[in-house]
Amino acid sequence: MKQAYLPQLLAILLFTYLIKEMISTVRRPEVPLNATHEEYFETLMKDRVNLSPETKIPELSARVQFNITGGGAGTWTLVLENGYAKEVVKNYQGSHDCGLTMEGTTFMDIVRGKTTPHKALFDGKLSVSGNVLLGIKMSVLAHYL
């Protein structure tokens, strides 16, 4: 009689395992080809940073301001705590540790891997203010974006 329940028990255990895996497997959002920098900051950045497969830097807690010029100009601040994005705030009123200024097209080229922050900096398309060392770390963290 006990053996009659074994296939059903195994099926329930397998089903439970698969459900747990589906729930715990949250995928990193893709960047749509037509996404603008505004859409990226407001709907994608936090999840893409937090779900990046890159190893997080636990000592990294900072406020990084992105000053976007050109079409769709604006300011967004990425608040990092222990290597994770806590929030992305448009027109943040507090202080920031580092400022990165560039056009929206340059930002999206960095996000899409068409250029690197170093290349953008050397080409004069990106400027860094405030904590320059943090700015350099942010160029490494471009993989999170």
C-alpha positions as a Markdown table, in Angstrom:
| # | Residue | x | y | z |
|---|---|---|---|---|
| 1 | Met | 0.0 | 0.0 | 0.0 |
| 2 | Lys | 2.8 | 2.4 | 0.8 |
| 3 | Gln | 4.4 | 1.9 | -2.6 |
| 4 | Ala | 1.2 | 2.9 | -4.3 |
| 5 | Tyr | 1.6 | 6.5 | -2.9 |
| 6 | Leu | 5.3 | 6.8 | -4.0 |
| 7 | Pro | 4.7 | 8.1 | -7.6 |
| 8 | Gln | 2.1 | 10.6 | -6.3 |
| 9 | Leu | 4.5 | 11.8 | -3.5 |
| 10 | Leu | 7.4 | 12.1 | -6.0 |
| 11 | Ala | 5.1 | 14.1 | -8.4 |
| 12 | Ile | 4.1 | 16.5 | -5.5 |
| 13 | Leu | 7.7 | 17.0 | -4.5 |
| 14 | Leu | 8.7 | 17.7 | -8.1 |
| 15 | Phe | 5.8 | 20.1 | -8.6 |
| 16 | Thr | 6.7 | 21.9 | -5.3 |
| 17 | Tyr | 10.4 | 22.2 | -6.4 |
| 18 | Leu | 9.4 | 23.5 | -9.9 |
| 19 | Ile | 7.1 | 26.1 | -8.4 |
| 20 | Lys | 9.8 | 27.3 | -5.9 |
| 21 | Glu | 12.3 | 27.6 | -8.8 |
| 22 | Met | 9.8 | 29.6 | -10.9 |
| 23 | Ile | 9.1 | 32.0 | -8.1 |
| 24 | Ser | 12.8 | 32.5 | -7.2 |
| 25 | Thr | 14.0 | 32.9 | -10.8 |
| 26 | Val | 13.3 | 36.6 | -11.4 |
| 27 | Arg | 14.9 | 37.6 | -14.7 |
| 28 | Arg | 16.8 | 40.7 | -15.3 |
| 29 | Pro | 14.8 | 43.0 | -17.6 |
| 30 | Glu | 16.1 | 43.4 | -21.2 |
| 31 | Val | 16.6 | 46.9 | -22.6 |
| 32 | Pro | 14.2 | 47.3 | -25.5 |
| 33 | Leu | 15.8 | 48.6 | -28.7 |
| 34 | Asn | 13.6 | 51.7 | -28.7 |
| 35 | Ala | 14.0 | 52.5 | -25.0 |
| 36 | Thr | 14.9 | 56.1 | -24.1 |
| 37 | His | 17.1 | 57.1 | -21.3 |
| 38 | Glu | 14.1 | 58.4 | -19.4 |
| 39 | Glu | 12.4 | 55.0 | -19.7 |
| 40 | Tyr | 15.6 | 53.3 | -18.6 |
| 41 | Phe | 16.0 | 55.5 | -15.5 |
| 42 | Glu | 12.4 | 55.3 | -14.5 |
| 43 | Thr | 11.5 | 51.7 | -15.2 |
| 44 | Leu | 14.6 | 49.6 | -15.8 |
| 45 | Met | 17.7 | 50.8 | -13.9 |
| 46 | Lys | 17.0 | 49.6 | -10.4 |
| 47 | Asp | 16.1 | 46.1 | -11.5 |
| 48 | Arg | 18.9 | 45.8 | -14.0 |
| 49 | Val | 21.5 | 46.8 | -11.4 |
| 50 | Asn | 20.1 | 44.6 | -8.7 |
| 51 | Leu | 19.6 | 41.6 | -10.9 |
| 52 | Ser | 22.9 | 41.9 | -12.7 |
| 53 | Pro | 24.9 | 38.7 | -12.6 |
| 54 | Glu | 28.0 | 40.8 | -11.7 |
| 55 | Thr | 29.3 | 40.4 | -8.2 |
| 56 | Lys | 28.1 | 43.3 | -6.0 |
| 57 | Ile | 30.6 | 45.4 | -4.0 |
| 58 | Pro | 29.3 | 45.4 | -0.4 |
| 59 | Glu | 31.3 | 48.5 | 0.5 |
| 60 | Leu | 29.7 | 50.6 | -2.2 |
| 61 | Ser | 27.1 | 53.0 | -0.8 |
| 62 | Ala | 26.8 | 56.3 | -2.7 |
| 63 | Arg | 24.5 | 58.7 | -4.5 |
| 64 | Val | 25.5 | 59.0 | -8.2 |
| 65 | Gln | 23.8 | 61.8 | -10.1 |
| 66 | Phe | 23.3 | 61.3 | -13.9 |
| 67 | Asn | 23.0 | 64.7 | -15.6 |
| 68 | Ile | 21.6 | 64.1 | -19.0 |
| 69 | Thr | 21.9 | 66.8 | -21.6 |
| 70 | Gly | 20.3 | 67.2 | -25.0 |
| 71 | Gly | 16.9 | 65.8 | -25.9 |
| 72 | Gly | 15.0 | 64.7 | -22.8 |
| 73 | Ala | 17.4 | 66.5 | -20.5 |
| 74 | Gly | 17.1 | 65.8 | -16.8 |
| 75 | Thr | 18.8 | 64.6 | -13.7 |
| 76 | Trp | 18.4 | 61.2 | -12.1 |
| 77 | Thr | 20.2 | 60.0 | -8.9 |
| 78 | Leu | 21.0 | 56.4 | -8.3 |
| 79 | Val | 21.1 | 55.6 | -4.6 |
| 80 | Leu | 23.4 | 52.6 | -4.0 |
| 81 | Glu | 23.5 | 50.8 | -0.6 |
| 82 | Asn | 25.9 | 47.9 | -0.1 |
| 83 | Gly | 26.3 | 47.5 | -3.9 |
| 84 | Tyr | 22.5 | 47.4 | -4.6 |
| 85 | Ala | 20.3 | 50.1 | -6.1 |
| 86 | Lys | 18.0 | 51.3 | -3.4 |
| 87 | Glu | 16.2 | 53.8 | -5.6 |
| 88 | Val | 16.5 | 56.0 | -8.7 |
| 89 | Val | 15.1 | 59.5 | -8.1 |
| 90 | Lys | 14.4 | 62.1 | -10.7 |
| 91 | Asn | 15.4 | 65.6 | -9.6 |
| 92 | Tyr | 16.8 | 64.4 | -6.3 |
| 93 | Gln | 17.2 | 67.4 | -3.9 |
| 94 | Gly | 19.9 | 66.0 | -1.6 |
| 95 | Ser | 23.6 | 65.9 | -2.1 |
| 96 | His | 25.4 | 63.4 | -4.3 |
| 97 | Asp | 28.9 | 61.8 | -4.2 |
| 98 | Cys | 29.6 | 61.8 | -7.9 |
| 99 | Gly | 28.1 | 63.4 | -10.9 |
| 100 | Leu | 28.2 | 62.0 | -14.5 |
| 101 | Thr | 27.2 | 64.4 | -17.3 |
| 102 | Met | 26.5 | 63.2 | -20.8 |
| 103 | Glu | 23.9 | 63.2 | -23.5 |
| 104 | Gly | 21.1 | 60.7 | -23.4 |
| 105 | Thr | 22.3 | 59.0 | -26.6 |
| 106 | Thr | 25.8 | 58.5 | -24.9 |
| 107 | Phe | 24.2 | 57.1 | -21.8 |
| 108 | Met | 22.1 | 54.6 | -23.9 |
| 109 | Asp | 25.2 | 53.7 | -25.9 |
| 110 | Ile | 27.0 | 52.8 | -22.7 |
| 111 | Val | 24.0 | 50.8 | -21.4 |
| 112 | Arg | 23.8 | 48.9 | -24.7 |
| 113 | Gly | 27.5 | 48.2 | -24.8 |
| 114 | Lys | 28.1 | 50.3 | -27.9 |
| 115 | Thr | 30.8 | 52.3 | -26.1 |
| 116 | Thr | 32.5 | 52.3 | -22.7 |
| 117 | Pro | 32.5 | 55.0 | -20.1 |
| 118 | His | 36.3 | 55.3 | -20.6 |
| 119 | Lys | 35.9 | 55.9 | -24.3 |
| 120 | Ala | 33.1 | 58.4 | -23.7 |
| 121 | Leu | 35.3 | 60.2 | -21.2 |
| 122 | Phe | 38.3 | 60.4 | -23.5 |
| 123 | Asp | 36.1 | 61.4 | -26.5 |
| 124 | Gly | 34.7 | 64.3 | -24.4 |
| 125 | Lys | 31.2 | 62.9 | -24.3 |
| 126 | Leu | 31.2 | 62.2 | -20.5 |
| 127 | Ser | 32.4 | 64.4 | -17.7 |
| 128 | Val | 32.8 | 63.4 | -14.0 |
| 129 | Ser | 32.4 | 65.7 | -11.0 |
| 130 | Gly | 32.7 | 65.2 | -7.3 |
| 131 | Asn | 34.3 | 62.0 | -6.2 |
| 132 | Val | 36.4 | 61.1 | -9.3 |
| 133 | Leu | 37.5 | 57.8 | -7.7 |
| 134 | Leu | 33.8 | 56.8 | -7.4 |
| 135 | Gly | 33.4 | 57.9 | -11.0 |
| 136 | Ile | 36.1 | 55.5 | -12.0 |
| 137 | Lys | 34.4 | 52.7 | -10.0 |
| 138 | Met | 31.1 | 53.6 | -11.8 |
| 139 | Ser | 32.9 | 52.9 | -15.1 |
| 140 | Val | 33.6 | 49.4 | -13.8 |
| 141 | Leu | 30.0 | 49.1 | -12.7 |
| 142 | Ala | 28.7 | 50.0 | -16.2 |
| 143 | His | 28.3 | 46.2 | -16.5 |
| 144 | Tyr | 25.5 | 46.4 | -13.9 |
| 145 | Leu | 23.6 | 48.7 | -16.2 |
